[in-house]
Amino acid sequence: MTARILVVDDEPDLEVLIVQKFRRQIRDGAVIFLFASDGVDALSVIDGNSDIDMVLCDINMPRMDGLSLLEKLQKAEGQQLSTVIVSAYGDMANIRTAMNRGAFDFITKPIDFADLETTIAKTLKHREVLHEAHRRQAVAERAHASLSRYFSPNLAERLAGDADGLALAGQWREVASLFTDISSFTTLVETIDPATLGALLNDYLAGMTDVVFAHEGTVAKIVGDALHVLFGAPGEQQDHAARAVTCALELDALSQSFRDSWRDKGVAVGTTRIGVHAGPALVGNFGGGRFFDYTAYGDTINIAARLESANKQLGTRICVSGSTAARVDGFRGRPVGDLMLRGRAEALRAFEPLSSKQYDDPSTASYLEAFGRLEAGDANALTAFAAQIGKCPDDQLASFHLKRLLNGANGTRISLD
């Protein structure tokens, strides 16, 4: 790599001396010297040559001296030139001023060319270190910008400075997996204009990811309106199950508010359905060196996705596995039943999580009573659910159980389509 050095001095003989003393380096292409007679000429040369690495500058010159040139270079945006000042040995006051204005080093007159060669080498080495530091900073900033699309800001910042954190591939770890999906979104896409759809989707995803990041979740994938979120990866989170359940409740509240706001604009947005399950999963950066896809695989992920789908049949908006609910201290929710999910031989107990306000509502106690009768095989379960619907006509989960009982079903085991 060729170094480009600007020499600023009003002594005409200096150019000849430098070219003679550095003729070998010039011939080998290691260095190119540019010359200016004072600060005014120097600024003109710098304006026309953005790739100058170093300035060797005398202090005492006509029109614009070295100190004034240093001051202008220090104020110039984007200028990162390393400057070496040349002055008489007894001129320490000006040399000190020059160093305070950003000069990297100084040499004294008469110039010792061996000393000059050493100083140039040291300055260029310093320049290389600065270049590398700026390069690393730029790489980190680009990584942070990219990672911020997937991870919470503090986690993205940590990963951006840790290359090994992105090299994770195929680690089994305990995670909580959360899936979201808007019902009838395909129909909505086909009925509104692209501009409105774009605004709606951007508004929705921005709000949803903000909630996820507030709980330090990782957005593993966005497909259309659907999100797949992980807790407990890539960073360890002992409370990943609790984070996922709390996040699900906030996502539900946001999506309901979102639906109301767009309904006022004349756009009917479907209900957001959410599924949550915690357990072991294979987590990592898959896809090879050219394609970044931080995601997770395994039964835990599949169950969470199927719980999200189960909401449609159950009439719920959030469905959480019983094993996940058991990991959350003070979990509040209503038992849904024992679901027979596709591809699983054993039933899985599921719950509908509730906020504290919802759980404390008297309707929750009456639902729990009705479900208790259902679980006990009590014939009065049908009457209890009918009474629940009488008090809460919008209770979709109670309606689901009532319809089952009216169709001759019993117990809490539920076979899903």
Summary of the structure (lengths in Angstrom):
residues: 417
radius of gyration: 34.6
end to end distance: 67.8
largest distance: 111.5
contacts: 1293
relative contact order: 0.07
helix: 49%
strand: 23%
